[in-house]
């Protein structure tokens, strides 16, 4: 009987989602997973390792690139903007290894139980030897990593970098291929990625399976609606901020009360090189998730059919202000998600001589009555 591999839960938003994703990938190659404070499974044979790596290679092409149309009308594969997965045009860490090397790494990690070494992983504390040259921690492995201890304390002569074991490097790298809701606001050079925060990894797996059934992979988002333009072309309608993205996800899932805690990874990029400028983590705690039931009882698609169709225009010139339009959509979505009518109503205030427009009163009035007035609120 082959030895069983056990990978313990990290109780960290990034690595727990990565561990769940690894378990999901293993189930796709017919590996039985035991979900209990981590994942446990029998050692993989050569065929299962090869199938796992083939899946990862396919996801790299599918998730980290998109079809770009150049000015001359020709098509090319372009890197998905701002993600810290490339350096000088090449994938880094585990993602950048050749197929054969990926298979060696996966075979070592997923086909043997005992791992020993002289180094100690700065992430999980396990002993390891860096036989695969993937131990240096960068934002590819953990997006909030600074990469250098001295950048935090001002001391120059000390251990210059964090290091991780091959297991943590593998998990951190493949999490960029996971089915997490994301959207990219190209005008603002910002990517938003949502991660559910659930301590029980089996419950996390159940929720993410529901999320996976709700996603559609587009150029700028995987939570979107497709619509036909006036000239017949097919276009994507998608959110451009974290709260609108979350509200759009709830529209697609059609199930609200699974988790009220989310982590949003905000990645700011640079326009010239499409590289990561900085990353920022925001914790989203929904204080009264039951209020969303009242919202959805009135509007099945509060973002797509209500908020997204709004715009903000100048009172003097009637020109549309795209920046204020984006900000007001965020305020309305945030107000609904956080059950905060004060934030929601700020979108309707006149600012910079501009006013919100495009709101359908036949939707707005029932929404306010059901959401805020039925229980005597406001």
SEVEX-99365 format. One record per atom (N, C-alpha, C, O): residue in one letter; y, z, x. Coordinates in steps of 0.1 Angstrom, whole numbers, plus 5000, padded with zeros to 4 digits. Example, Ala and Ser with C-alpha at 12.3 -4.5 7.8 and 13.67 -1.06 7.14 Angstrom:
% SEVEX-99365
A494350785132
A495550785123
A496750785132
A496750855142
S497850715128
S498950715137
S500050795129
S501150805134
This chain:
% SEVEX-99365
X498850005009
X500050005000
X501250005009
X501350085018
X502249915006
X503449905014
X504350035012
X504350095001
X504950075023
X505850195022
X507050175013
X507450065011
X507450285006
X508550274997
X509950295004
X510050385013
X510850215001
X512250225006
X513050304996
X513050274984
X513850405001
X514750484992
X516150474998
X516350505010
X517150434990
X518550434994
X519250524985
X519350494973
X519750624990
X520450734982
X521850684977
X522450604984
X522250734966
X523550704960
X524650764969
X524450874975
X525750694970
X526850734978
X527850824971
X528650904977
X527950814958
X528950874949
X530350834954
X531350914955
X530450704956
X531750634960
X531850514952
X530850444949
X533050484947
X533250364937
X532750234943
X532150154936
X532950214956
X532650084962
X531150074965
X530549974961
X530650174972
X529250164977
X528250194965
X527150134966
X528650264955
X527750284943
X527650144936
X526550114931
X528750074934
X528649944928
X527849844937
X527149764932
X528049864950
X527249774959
X525749804959
X524949714959
X525449934958
X524049974957
X523449924944
X522249874944
X524149934933
X523649874920
X523449724921
X522549674916
X524449664928
X524349514929
X523049474937
X522349374934
X522749554948
X521549524956
X520349544947
X519449454947
X520349644939
X519149664930
X519049554920
X517949514917
X520149504915
X520149384906
X519549264913
X518849184907
X520049234925
X519549124933
X518049134935
X517249034935
X517549254938
X516149274941
X515349254928
X514249194929
X515849294917
X515149274904
X515049124902
X514049074896
X516049044906
X515948894904
X514848834913
X514448724909
X514448894923
X513348844932
X512048914929
X511148924938
X511948974917
X510749034912
X510349164919
X509149194922
X511349244923
X511049374929
X511349484919
X512349484913
X510349564917
X510449674907
X511349784913
X511149834924
X512449824906
X513349924911
X513250054903
X513150044890
X513250164910
X513350294903
X514750344905
X515250364916
X515450364894
X516850404894
X516950554893
X516750604882
X517250624903
X517250774902
X518050824914
X517450844925
X519350864912
X520250904923
X520150814935
X520250854947
X520050684932
X519950574942
X518950474937
X518650464925
X518350404946
X517350304942
X516150324951
X516250354963
X514950304946
X513650314954
X512850194950
X512750154938
X512150134960
X511350014958
X510350004969
X510550054980
X509349924966
X508349894977
X508949794987
X509749714984
X508449804999
X508949715010
X508749575006
X507749534999
X509749495010
X509749355006
X508849275016
X508749305028
X508149175010
X507349085019
X508248965023
X509448955019
X507748885032
X508548775037
X509148675027
X510248635028
X508348655017
X508748565006
X509948624998
X510848554995
X509848754995
X510848814988
X512148824996
X513248814991
X512048855009
X513248855018
X513848715018
X515148705017
X513048615019
X513648475019
X514348445006
X515448385006
X513748484995
X514348454982
X515648534980
X516648484975
X515648654985
X516848744985
X518048674992
X519148664988
X517748635005
X518748575013
X519248435007
X520448405008
X518348365001
X518748234995
X519748264983
X520648194981
X519448374976
X520348414965
X521748454970
X522748414965
X521748524981
X522948564988
X523748444993
X524948434991
X523048354999
X523748235004
X524348154993
X525448094994
X523648144982
X524148064970
X525348134964
X526348074960
X525348274964
X526448344958
X527748334967
X528848334962
X527548324980
X528648314989
X529448184986
X530648184985
X528648074984
X529247944980
X529947954967
X530947884964
X529248024957
X529748024943
X530848124941
X531748094933
X530748234947
X531748344944
X532948344953
X534048384949
X532848304966
X533948314976
X534748184978
X535648184986
X534348074971
X535047954972
X535247894958
X534647944948
X536147794957
X536347724944
X536747584947
X537147554958
X536647504937
X536947354939
X538447334938
X539047364927
X539147294948
X540547274949
X540947124949
X540347044956
X541947094940
X542346954940
X543646944948
X544647014946
X543546864958
X544746844968
X545746754961
X545546694951
X546946734968
X548046654962
X547646514961
X548146444952
X546746464969
X546346324968
X545246304957
X544746184956
X544846414950
X543846394940
X542446424945
X541546424936
X542146434958
X540846454963
X540446604961
X541246694960
X539146624961
X538546764959
X538146824972
X537646744981
X538246954974
X537747024985
X537447164982
X537947214972
X536547224989
X536147364987
X537147454995
X537447435006
X537747544987
X538747634993
X538347774992
X537647814982
X538647865002
X538348005001
X539148074990
X540248044988
X538448164983
X539048234972
X540148324978
X539848404987
X541348304973
X542548354980
X542548504982
X542048584973
X542948554993
X543348684997
X542148784999
X542448895004
X540948744997
X539848834999
X539648855014
X539648755022
X539348975019
X539149005033
X537748965038
X537149055044
X537348845036
X535948815039
X535948705050
X534848675055
X537048655055
X537048555065
X538148585076
X539048665073
X537848535088
X538848545098
X538848415106
X537848365111
X540048355106
X540248215113
X539248115107
X538648035114
X539148125094
X538348015087
X536848045087
X536047955082
X536348155092
X534948185092
X534648315086
X535348415087
X533448325078
X533048445072
X532748545083
X532248505094
X532948675081
X532748775091
X531648875087
X531148875075
X531148955096
X530149055094
X528848985089
X528548875093
X528149055080
X526849005075
X527048865068
X526248785069
X528148845061
X528448725054
X528448605063
X528148495059
X528848625076
X529048515086
X527748485094
X527848395102
X526748565092
X525548545100
X524748415095
X524848385083
X524048355104
X523148245100
X522048295091
X521748415091
X521448205084
X520448235074
X519248315081
X518848415075
X518848265092
X517748335099
X518048475103
X517248565102
X519348495108
X519748635111
X519848725099
X519548835100
X520348665088
X520448745076
X519048785072
X518848905067
X518048705073
X516648735070
X516148845079
X515448935074
X516448845092
X516048955101
X516649085097
X515949185097
X517949085093
X518649205089
X517949265076
X517649385076
X517849175066
X517249225054
X515749265055
X515349365049
X515049195064
X513649235066
X513549375073
X512749455069
X514449395082
X514549525089
X514949645080
X514349745080
X515949615071
X516449725063
X515549745050
X515449855046
X514949645045
X514249655033
X512649645034
X511949635024
X512249645046
X510749645048
X510249755057
X509049765060
X511149855061
X510749965069
X511350085064
X512450085058
X510650205065
X511250325060
X512050405070
X513150445067
X511450425082
X512150505092
X513150425100
X512950315105
X514450485101
X515450425108
X515950525118
X516450635114
X515950495131
X516450585141
X517450515150
X517550395150
X518150595158
X519150545167
X519950655173
X519850765169
X520750615183
X521650715190
X522950735183
X523650835185
X523450635175
X524750635169
X524650705155
X523550705149
X525750755150
X525850815137
X526750735129
X527950715133
X526350695117
X527150615108
X528350695103
X528150805098
X529550645104
X530750705099
X530850715083
X531650775078
X529950635077
X529950625062
X528950715056
X529250795047
X527650695060
X526550775053
X525950885062
X525250965057
X526250885075
X525750985084
X524450965090
X523951045097
X523750845087
X522450815092
X522550775107
X523550725111
X521450795114
X521350745128
X520950605128
X520250555119
X521550525138
X521250385138
X521450335152
X522150395160
X520950215155
X521350135166
X521849995161
X521349935152
X522949955167
X523549825162
X522949705169
X523449655178
X521749675164
X521049555170
X521549425165
X521149325170
X522349425154
X522749305148
X524249275149
X524749175144
X524949365156
X526449345158
X527149325145
X528049235143
X526949425136
X527649425123
X528149565120
X528549595109
X528249655130
X528549795127
X530049825127
X530449925121
X530949735133
X532349765133
X532849755119
X532849645112
X533449865114
X533949865100
X535249795099
X536249825106
X535349705089
X536549635086
X536649635071
X535849695064
X537749575065
X537849575051
X536749485044
X536649495032
X536049415052
X534949335046
X533849435042
X533249415031
X533649545049
X532649645046
X533149745036
X532449785027
X534449785038
X535049885029
X536549845028
X537249865037
X536949805016
X538249745015
X539449835018
X540549795020
X539149975017
X540250065020
X540250115034
X541050205038
X539350065042
X539350105056
X540550055064
X541049945062
X541050145072
X542250105081
X541750035093
X542549955099
X540550055097
X540049985109
X540250065121
X539550035131
X541150155121
X541450235134
X541850375130
X542650395122
X541150475137
X541550615135
X542950645140
X543650725134
X543350575151
X544650605157
X545850565147
X546950615149
X545550465138
X546550425129
X546850535119
X547950535112
X545950635118
X546250745108
X546850865115
X547550945108
X546650885128
X547151015134
X548150995145
X548751085149
X548350865149
X549350845160
X548850875174
X549650855183
X547550915175
X547050935189
X546450815194
X545650745187
X546750775206
X546350645211
X544950645218
X544150555215
X544650745225
X543450745233
X542350835226
X542250955228
X541650765217
X540550825210
X539650715205
X539950595208
X538550755198
X537650645193
X538450545185
X539050585175
X538450415189
X539450325183
X539050275169
X539950235161
X537750285165
X537350225152
X536250305145
X535550385152
X536150275132
X534950335125
X533750245128
X533950125130
X532550305126
X531350225128
X530350265117
X530350375112
X529550165112
X528650195102
X527250145106
X527150065115
X526250195099
X524850145102
X524650015095
X525449975086
X523649935099
X523449805092
X523249815077
X523649725070
X522749925072
X522549935057
X523849935050
X524049865041
X524850015055
X526150025049
X526949895051
X527649855042
X526749835063
X527349705065
X526849595055
X527649515050
X525549595053
X525049495043
X525549525029
X526049435023
X525549655025
X525949685011
X527449645010
X527849585000
X528249695019
X529749665018
X530049515018
X530949475010
X529349435026
X529549295026
X529149225013
X529949135008
X528049255008
X527549184996
X528249224984
X528149154973
X528949334984
X529649374972
X530749274968
X531149264956
X531249194977
X532249094974
X531548984965
X532248904960
X530248984965
X529548874957
X529148934943
X528548854935
X529449054940
X529049124928
X529849064916
X530848994917
X529249094904
X529849044891
X530849144886
X530649204875
X531949164894
X533049254889
X534149174883
X534449064888
X534649214872
X535849144865
X536949134875
X537449234881
X537449014877
X538648994886
X539548894880
X539248804871
X540848894885
X541748794882
X542748774893
X542948874901
X543248664895
X544148634906
X545448584901
X545548474895
X546548654904
X547948614900
X548448544912
X549048604921
X548348404912
X548848334924
X550348344926
X550848334937
X551048354915
X552548364916
X552948494923
X553948494930
X552148594921
X552448724927
X551548754939
X551648854945
X550748654943
X549848664955
X549048784955
X548848854965
X548448814943
X547648944941
X546348914934
X546348844924
X545248974939
X544048974933
X543749114927
X544049214933
X543149124915
X542849244908
X541349244905
X540849144899
X540649344910
X539149354908
X538849494901
X539349594907
X538049494890
X537749614883
X536349664887
X535449584888
X536249794888
X534949854891
X534749974882
X535550064882
X533649974874
X533350094865
X532950214874
X532250194884
X533450324870
X533150454877
X532150534868
X532650604859
X530850534871
X529850614864
X529050674875
X528450614884
X528850804873
X528150884883
X526650854883
X525950844894
X526050834871
X524650804870
X524450654873
X524950574865
X523650624883
X523550484887
X522750404877
X522950284876
X521850464870
X521150394860
X522050354849
X521950244843
X522950444845
X523950414834
X524850304839
X525250214832
X525250314852
X526050214858
X525450074857
X526049974854
X524150074860
X523349944860
X523349884845
X523449764844
X523149974835
X523149924821
X524449864818
X524549754812
X525549934821
X526949884818
X527149754825
X527749654819
X526849744838
X527149614845
X526249504840
X526749384842
X525149524835
X524349424829
X525049364817
X525049244814
X525749454809
X526549414797
X527749324802
X528049224797
X528349374813
X529549304818
X529049164823
X529749074821
X527949164830
X527549034836
X527248934824
X527548814827
X526848974813
X526648884802
X527948834795
X527948754787
X529148894800
X530448864794
X531248774803
X532348734799
X530848754815
X531648684825
X531448534825
X530348484822
X532548464828
X532548314830
X533348294843
X534448334844
X532748224852
X533348204865
X534348094865
X533947974863
X535648124867
X536648024868
X537348024881
X536948104890
X538347944882
X539047934895
X539748064898
X539748114910
X540448114888
X541348224891
X540848354884
X541448464887
X539848354877
X539348474870
X537948444865
X537548334864
X537248554861
X535948544854
X536048604841
X535048614834
X537248654837
X537448694823
X538548604817
X539748624821
X538148504809
X539148404806
X538748334793
X537548354788
X539648264787
X539348174776
X539648024780
X540648004787
X538847934776
X539147794779
X539747734766
X539347754755
X540847654768
X541547584757
X541947444761
X542047414773
X542047364751
X542447224754
X543947204752
X544547244742
X544547144762
X545947124762
X546347014753
X545546944747
X547646994752
X548246884743
X547746744747
X547646654739
X547546724760
X547146594765
X545646584767
X545146484772
X544946684762
X543446674762
X542746744773
X541546754774
X543546794784
X542946854795
X542446994792
X542947064782
X541447044799
X540847174797
X541547274806
X541547254818
X542047384801
X542747484809
X542147624807
X541447654797
X542447714817
X541947854816
X543147934812
X544247924817
X542848024802
X543848134799
X543348264804
X542248304799
X544048324813
X543548454818
X544648554821
X545848514822
X544248674822
X545248784824
X545748784839
X545048724848
X546948844841
X547548844854
X547948984859
X548748994868
X547249084853
X547549224858
X546249304854
X545449254847
X546149424860
X544949504859
X544649544844
X543549554840
X545749584837
X545549634823
X545249524814
X544449544805
X545849414815
X545549294807
X544049244810
X543349204801
X543649254823
X542349224826
X541349314820
X540249264815
X541649444820
X540749544813
X540649514798
X539549524792
X541749494792
X541749464778
X541049334774
X540349334764
X541149234783
X540449114781
X538949134782
X538149074775
X538549224792
X537149254793
X536549314781
X535449284777
X537349414775
X536849474763
X536749374752
X535849384743
X537549274751
X537449164741
X536149094743
X535449064733
X535749064755
X534548984758
X533349064756
X532349014750
X533349194759
X532149284758
X531849314744
X530749324740
X532949324735
X532849364721
X532249504720
X531849544709
X532149584731
X531649714730
X532649804738
X532849764750
X533149904733
X534249974740
X533750104747
X534050124758
X533050194740
X532850324744
X531850354755
X531050444753
X531750274765
X530850294776
X531350384787
X530750474791
X532550354792
X533150434802
X534650434801
X535250334798
X535250544804
X536750554803
X537350574817
X538550594818
X536550554827
X537050564841
X536750434849
X535650384849
X537750374855
X537650254862
X538450264875
X539450334876
X538050184885
X538850174897
X539250024898
X538549934895
X540550014901
X541049874902
X541549854917
X542349924922
X540849754923
X541249724937
X542249604936
X541949504931
X543449634941
X544549534941
X544749484956
X544949564965
X544549354957
X544549294971
X545749204971
X545849104964
X546749234980
X547949154982
X547749064993
X547249095004
X548048934991
X547848835001
X549148775007
X550248815003
X548948685016
X550048615022
X549948465018
X548848405019
X551048405015
X550948265009
X550648165020
X550048065017
X550948195033
X550848085043
X549348075047
X548847965048
X548648185048
X547248175054
X546248225044
X545048215047
X546648265032
X545648315022
X544848435027
X543648455023
X545448505036
X544748625042
X545248755035
X546248755029
X544448855036
X544748985030
X545949055038
X545949065050
X546949095030
X548049165036
X547849315036
X548049385046
X547449365024
X547049505023
X546249515010
X546349435001
X545549635009
X544749664997
X545249794991
X545649884999
X545149804978
X545649924971
X544649964960
X544249874953
X544250084959
X543250134949
X543950214939
X544750304942
X543750174926
X544350244915
X543250304906
X542350224902
X543250424903
X542350494893
X542850474879
X544050514876
X542050414870
X542450404856
X541650494848
X540450474847
X542250594842
X541550684833
X542050664819
X543250684816
X541250624810
X541550594796
X541550734788
X540450784786
X542650784784
X542650924779
X542050934765
X541551034761
X542150824757
X541650834743
X540950694740
X541550614733
X539750684744
X539150544743
X538850514728
X538650404725
X538750624720
X538550594705
X539650524699
X539550454689
X540950534705
X542050464699
X541850314700
X542450234692
X541050264710
X540850124711
X539950064699
X540149954695
X539150154693
X538450114681
X539350074670
X539149984662
X540450154668
X541450124658
X542149994660
X542449914651
X542449964673
X543149844677
X542249724674
X542649624668
X540949734678
X540049624676
X539649604662
X539149494658
X539849704654
X539549694639
X540549604632
X540249544622
X541749594639
X542749504633
X542849374640
X542849264634
X542749374654
X542849254662
X541549244670
X541349324679
X540749144668
X539549124676
X539849084690
X539049114699
X540949014692
X541348974705
X542849014707
X543748924707
X543149144709
X544549184711
X545249114722
X546449104722
X544549084733
X545249024744
X545348874742
X546448814742
X544248804740
X544248654739
X545048604728
X545748504729
X544948664716
X545548614704
X546948674701
X547648634692
X547248784708
X548548854705
X549448864717
X550548804718
X548948934727
X549848964739
X550048834747
X551148814751
X548948764750
X549048654759
X549948544753
X550548454761
X550148534740
X550948424734
X552448464734
X553248384729
X552748584739
X554148624739
X554848564752
X554148534761
X556148564752
X556948524763
X558248594763
X558648644752
X559048594774
X560348654774
X561348554778
X561248484788
X562448544770
X563448444772
X564848504773
X565048614768
X565648424779
X567048464780
X567748454767
X567548354759
X568648554764
X569448544751
X570548444752
X571048404742
X570948404764
X572048314765
X571648174767
X572148074761
X570548154776
X570148014779
X568847974772
X568547854772
X568148064766
X566848044760
X565748004770
X564647964766
X566048004783
X565047984793
X564048094794
X564448214792
X562848064797
X561748164798
X561848224812
X561848154822
X561748364812
X561748434825
X560248474827
X559748564821
X559648404837
X558148424839
X557848564845
X556848624841
X558748614853
X558548744859
X558548854848
X557648944847
X559548854839
X559648944828
X558548924818
X558049024812
X558148804816
X557048774807
X555748844812
X555048904804
X555548824825
X554348894831
X554449044830
X553449104827
X555549094832
X555749244832
X555649294818
X554949404816
X556149224808
X556049274794
X554549264789
X554149354781
X553849164793
X552449154789
X551649274795
X550849334788
X552049314807
X551349424814
X551749554806
X550849634804
X552949574802
X553449694795
X552649704781
X552249814778
X552549594774
X551849594761
X550349624763
X549749714756
X549749564773
X548249594776
X548049734780
X547149804776
X548949784789
X548849914794
X549050014783
X548350114782
X549949994774
X550250084763
X549050094754
X548650204749
X548349984751
X547249984742
X546050054749
X545350134743
X545750014762
X544650074769
X544750224771
X543850304769
X545950274774
X546250414777
X546650494764
X547050604765
X546650424753
X547050484740
X548450544742
X548750664738
X549350464748
X550750514751
X551750414744
X552050314749
X552250464732
X553050374724
X554450354731
X555150254729
X554850454738
X556150454745
X556150334756
X557150264756
X555050324763
X554950214773
X554850084765
X555449984770
X554050074755
X553949954747
X555349904742
X555649784742
X556149994737
X557349964731
X558449914741
X559349854737
X558249954753
X559249914764
X559349764765
X560349704769
X558249694762
X558149544762
X559149484752
X559549374754
X559449564742
X560349504731
X561849534734
X562649494726
X562149604745
X563549634748
X564249514754
X563549444762
X565449504752
X566249394759
X566549444773
X567149544775
X566049364782
X566349394796
X566749264803
X566349154801
X567749284813
X568349164820
X568749054811
X568548934814
X569249094799
X569749004789
X568648904784
X568848794781
X567348964784
X566248884780
X565548964769
X565549084768
X564848894760
X564148954749
X562748894747
X562548784750
X561848984743
X560448944741
X560348844728
X561048874718
X559648744729
X559448644718
X558048604717
X557148634725
X557748524706
X556348474705
X555448574698
X554248544697
X555948694694
X555148794688
X554948764673
X555948744666
X553748764668
X553548734654
X553548864646
X552748954648
X554548874637
X554748994629
X553549034620
X553249144618
X552848924615
X551748954607
X550549024615
X549649074609
X550649014628
X549649084636
X550249224641
X549549324642
X551549224644
X552149344650
X552149454640
X551849564643
X552649424627
X552749534618
X551449604614
X551349724615
X550349534611
X549049604609
X548549674621
X547949784620
X548849624633
X548449684645
X549049824647
X548349924649
X550349834645
X551049954646
X550650054635
X550450174638
X550450004623
X550050094612
X548650154615
X548450274613
X547750074619
X546350124621
X546250204634
X545550304634
X546950154644
X546750224657
X547550344658
X547150444663
X548850344653
X549750464655
X550150544643
X550550654644
X550050484631
X550550554619
X549450614610
X549750704602
X548250564612
X547250614602
X546950764604
X546650824594
X547050814616
X546850954618
X548151034619
X548151154624
X549250974615
X550551044615
X551151044629
X552051124631
X550750954638
X551350944651
X552750884651
X553250854640
X553250854663
X554550804666
X555550914665
X556750894667
